[in-house]
Amino acid sequence: MRKAVKIVTGVILLGISTFYLLGVCLVAKDARKDASYSLRSWLQPEYLGCEYAGRHVEIAGNEEQAEEGYVFYRMDFRLENLSSVAYNGDFGYLITVNGADYRDVGRILSVPGYDPTGNTSGIYNKVSPILPGKTQMDLIYYVEVQEGAGELTLMYYPAWSEDKIPLGTVKL
């Protein structure tokens, strides 16, 4: 009788252990799946400087002229992808430039065709820009600013669902 009780107790404990082990495996599998869905690129911008560019600028072979009462300023930024996931998207919407009045800033033009790998042909010219993980690149904006505007505020939008992050203020 004693041997039978030990066998039954052992089988019950083995069943409970198997049940818990299976539960741990399922939780780990779900956690891994959730983590893979939440992986995304994380860009950190840095404002490098601003310089007066005049009423006419040439961007990728096209000459742009500022509207009457406006001039262009060239603004340089550095984007660093801190994650290991590549960023696929448009760089023109990441950083916004605002003035004290809504009329202070006209158009914001960015230089198209970024390729951080230095490749001048191939798929980078045919698909949206890409910034591989753990790399950085320089981003150039030409901002049309109303003559007489005093300062501009720079903001970074990491994602549509996240709050904006101030990058600083530019005195003109």
C-alpha positions as a Markdown table, in Angstrom:
| # | Residue | x | y | z |
|---|---|---|---|---|
| 1 | Met | 0.0 | 0.0 | 0.0 |
| 2 | Arg | 2.8 | 2.4 | 0.9 |
| 3 | Lys | 4.5 | 1.8 | -2.5 |
| 4 | Ala | 1.2 | 2.6 | -4.3 |
| 5 | Val | 0.8 | 5.9 | -2.4 |
| 6 | Lys | 4.3 | 6.9 | -3.4 |
| 7 | Ile | 3.7 | 6.1 | -7.0 |
| 8 | Val | 0.4 | 7.9 | -7.1 |
| 9 | Thr | 1.9 | 11.0 | -5.3 |
| 10 | Gly | 4.9 | 10.9 | -7.8 |
| 11 | Val | 2.6 | 10.8 | -10.8 |
| 12 | Ile | 0.5 | 13.7 | -9.4 |
| 13 | Leu | 3.6 | 15.7 | -8.7 |
| 14 | Leu | 5.0 | 14.9 | -12.2 |
| 15 | Gly | 1.7 | 16.0 | -13.7 |
| 16 | Ile | 1.7 | 19.3 | -11.8 |
| 17 | Ser | 5.3 | 19.9 | -12.7 |
| 18 | Thr | 4.6 | 19.3 | -16.4 |
| 19 | Phe | 1.6 | 21.6 | -16.2 |
| 20 | Tyr | 3.7 | 24.4 | -14.7 |
| 21 | Leu | 6.6 | 23.8 | -17.2 |
| 22 | Leu | 4.1 | 24.0 | -20.1 |
| 23 | Gly | 2.7 | 27.3 | -18.7 |
| 24 | Val | 6.1 | 28.8 | -18.4 |
| 25 | Cys | 6.9 | 27.8 | -22.0 |
| 26 | Leu | 3.7 | 29.4 | -23.3 |
| 27 | Val | 4.3 | 32.6 | -21.4 |
| 28 | Ala | 7.8 | 32.8 | -22.7 |
| 29 | Lys | 6.6 | 32.2 | -26.3 |
| 30 | Asp | 4.0 | 35.0 | -25.9 |
| 31 | Ala | 6.5 | 37.4 | -24.4 |
| 32 | Arg | 8.9 | 36.8 | -27.3 |
| 33 | Lys | 6.1 | 37.4 | -29.8 |
| 34 | Asp | 5.0 | 40.6 | -28.1 |
| 35 | Ala | 8.6 | 41.8 | -28.0 |
| 36 | Ser | 9.1 | 41.3 | -31.7 |
| 37 | Tyr | 6.0 | 43.3 | -32.5 |
| 38 | Ser | 7.2 | 46.2 | -30.3 |
| 39 | Leu | 10.6 | 46.5 | -31.9 |
| 40 | Arg | 10.9 | 49.7 | -33.8 |
| 41 | Ser | 13.5 | 52.2 | -34.8 |
| 42 | Trp | 14.3 | 55.0 | -32.4 |
| 43 | Leu | 15.8 | 58.1 | -33.9 |
| 44 | Gln | 17.6 | 60.8 | -31.9 |
| 45 | Pro | 18.0 | 64.1 | -33.7 |
| 46 | Glu | 20.7 | 66.7 | -33.0 |
| 47 | Tyr | 20.5 | 70.3 | -34.3 |
| 48 | Leu | 23.9 | 71.2 | -35.8 |
| 49 | Gly | 23.4 | 74.8 | -37.0 |
| 50 | Cys | 21.6 | 77.3 | -39.2 |
| 51 | Glu | 22.9 | 79.7 | -41.9 |
| 52 | Tyr | 21.3 | 82.2 | -44.2 |
| 53 | Ala | 20.8 | 80.8 | -47.8 |
| 54 | Gly | 19.2 | 83.8 | -49.6 |
| 55 | Arg | 16.1 | 84.0 | -51.8 |
| 56 | His | 17.2 | 81.3 | -54.2 |
| 57 | Val | 18.5 | 77.8 | -53.4 |
| 58 | Glu | 19.3 | 74.8 | -55.5 |
| 59 | Ile | 18.0 | 71.4 | -54.2 |
| 60 | Ala | 18.8 | 68.3 | -56.1 |
| 61 | Gly | 19.2 | 70.2 | -59.4 |
| 62 | Asn | 16.0 | 72.2 | -59.0 |
| 63 | Glu | 16.2 | 75.9 | -58.3 |
| 64 | Glu | 13.7 | 77.1 | -55.6 |
| 65 | Gln | 12.8 | 80.7 | -55.1 |
| 66 | Ala | 11.4 | 82.1 | -51.9 |
| 67 | Glu | 8.0 | 83.8 | -51.9 |
| 68 | Glu | 7.9 | 87.6 | -51.7 |
| 69 | Gly | 8.9 | 88.7 | -48.2 |
| 70 | Tyr | 10.6 | 85.4 | -47.4 |
| 71 | Val | 14.2 | 84.1 | -47.5 |
| 72 | Phe | 15.7 | 80.6 | -47.1 |
| 73 | Tyr | 17.7 | 79.4 | -44.2 |
| 74 | Arg | 19.7 | 76.2 | -44.3 |
| 75 | Met | 19.3 | 74.0 | -41.1 |
| 76 | Asp | 21.6 | 71.0 | -40.5 |
| 77 | Phe | 20.6 | 68.1 | -38.3 |
| 78 | Arg | 22.1 | 64.8 | -37.5 |
| 79 | Leu | 19.9 | 61.8 | -37.1 |
| 80 | Glu | 21.1 | 58.7 | -35.2 |
| 81 | Asn | 19.2 | 55.5 | -35.2 |
| 82 | Leu | 19.8 | 54.1 | -31.7 |
| 83 | Ser | 18.0 | 50.8 | -32.2 |
| 84 | Ser | 19.1 | 47.9 | -34.2 |
| 85 | Val | 15.9 | 48.1 | -36.4 |
| 86 | Ala | 16.1 | 50.0 | -39.7 |
| 87 | Tyr | 14.0 | 53.2 | -40.1 |
| 88 | Asn | 11.9 | 53.1 | -43.2 |
| 89 | Gly | 10.1 | 56.3 | -43.7 |
| 90 | Asp | 10.1 | 59.9 | -44.8 |
| 91 | Phe | 12.6 | 62.1 | -42.9 |
| 92 | Gly | 10.7 | 65.3 | -43.9 |
| 93 | Tyr | 8.1 | 64.9 | -41.2 |
| 94 | Leu | 10.4 | 64.1 | -38.2 |
| 95 | Ile | 11.4 | 67.7 | -37.4 |
| 96 | Thr | 9.1 | 70.7 | -37.5 |
| 97 | Val | 10.1 | 74.4 | -37.5 |
| 98 | Asn | 7.7 | 77.0 | -36.1 |
| 99 | Gly | 7.9 | 80.7 | -35.6 |
| 100 | Ala | 6.2 | 83.0 | -33.1 |
| 101 | Asp | 3.5 | 83.7 | -35.7 |
| 102 | Tyr | 2.1 | 81.1 | -38.0 |
| 103 | Arg | 3.2 | 83.2 | -41.0 |
| 104 | Asp | 6.9 | 83.2 | -39.9 |
| 105 | Val | 7.6 | 79.9 | -41.6 |
| 106 | Gly | 6.6 | 79.1 | -45.2 |
| 107 | Arg | 7.8 | 76.0 | -46.9 |
| 108 | Ile | 10.2 | 73.5 | -45.4 |
| 109 | Leu | 12.2 | 71.7 | -48.1 |
| 110 | Ser | 14.4 | 68.7 | -47.4 |
| 111 | Val | 17.1 | 67.3 | -49.7 |
| 112 | Pro | 15.6 | 64.1 | -51.2 |
| 113 | Gly | 17.3 | 60.9 | -52.0 |
| 114 | Tyr | 19.2 | 60.1 | -48.8 |
| 115 | Asp | 21.3 | 57.0 | -48.9 |
| 116 | Pro | 23.4 | 56.5 | -45.8 |
| 117 | Thr | 25.3 | 53.6 | -47.4 |
| 118 | Gly | 26.8 | 55.9 | -50.1 |
| 119 | Asn | 25.2 | 53.9 | -52.9 |
| 120 | Thr | 24.2 | 56.1 | -55.8 |
| 121 | Ser | 22.2 | 53.5 | -57.7 |
| 122 | Gly | 20.0 | 50.6 | -56.9 |
| 123 | Ile | 17.0 | 50.2 | -54.7 |
| 124 | Tyr | 17.7 | 53.3 | -52.5 |
| 125 | Asn | 16.7 | 55.5 | -55.4 |
| 126 | Lys | 13.4 | 53.6 | -55.9 |
| 127 | Val | 12.0 | 53.1 | -52.4 |
| 128 | Ser | 11.5 | 55.3 | -49.4 |
| 129 | Pro | 14.6 | 56.4 | -47.5 |
| 130 | Ile | 16.2 | 54.0 | -45.0 |
| 131 | Leu | 18.4 | 54.5 | -42.0 |
| 132 | Pro | 19.9 | 51.2 | -40.8 |
| 133 | Gly | 20.1 | 50.5 | -37.1 |
| 134 | Lys | 23.1 | 51.8 | -35.1 |
| 135 | Thr | 24.0 | 54.3 | -37.9 |
| 136 | Gln | 23.6 | 58.1 | -38.3 |
| 137 | Met | 23.2 | 60.5 | -41.1 |
| 138 | Asp | 23.0 | 64.3 | -41.7 |
| 139 | Leu | 19.7 | 65.8 | -42.7 |
| 140 | Ile | 19.4 | 69.2 | -44.4 |
| 141 | Tyr | 16.3 | 71.4 | -44.3 |
| 142 | Tyr | 15.8 | 74.6 | -46.3 |
| 143 | Val | 13.3 | 76.7 | -44.4 |
| 144 | Glu | 11.4 | 79.6 | -46.0 |
| 145 | Val | 11.3 | 82.2 | -43.2 |
| 146 | Gln | 9.5 | 85.6 | -43.3 |
| 147 | Glu | 11.9 | 88.5 | -43.3 |
| 148 | Gly | 12.1 | 90.1 | -39.9 |
| 149 | Ala | 11.2 | 86.9 | -38.0 |
| 150 | Gly | 13.1 | 86.9 | -34.7 |
| 151 | Glu | 13.4 | 83.2 | -33.7 |
| 152 | Leu | 12.3 | 79.7 | -34.7 |
| 153 | Thr | 11.4 | 76.8 | -32.5 |
| 154 | Leu | 12.5 | 73.3 | -33.5 |
| 155 | Met | 10.5 | 70.2 | -32.5 |
| 156 | Tyr | 11.0 | 66.5 | -33.0 |
| 157 | Tyr | 8.1 | 64.1 | -33.5 |
| 158 | Pro | 9.2 | 60.5 | -32.9 |
| 159 | Ala | 5.8 | 59.1 | -33.9 |
| 160 | Trp | 2.3 | 60.3 | -34.5 |
| 161 | Ser | 1.2 | 58.8 | -31.2 |
| 162 | Glu | 4.0 | 60.3 | -29.1 |
| 163 | Asp | 4.6 | 63.8 | -27.7 |
| 164 | Lys | 6.8 | 66.2 | -29.4 |
| 165 | Ile | 10.3 | 66.8 | -28.1 |
| 166 | Pro | 11.9 | 70.3 | -28.2 |
| 167 | Leu | 15.2 | 70.5 | -30.0 |
| 168 | Gly | 15.9 | 74.1 | -29.2 |
| 169 | Thr | 15.4 | 77.7 | -30.4 |
| 170 | Val | 17.2 | 79.4 | -33.3 |
| 171 | Lys | 17.8 | 83.1 | -33.2 |
| 172 | Leu | 17.8 | 84.7 | -36.7 |
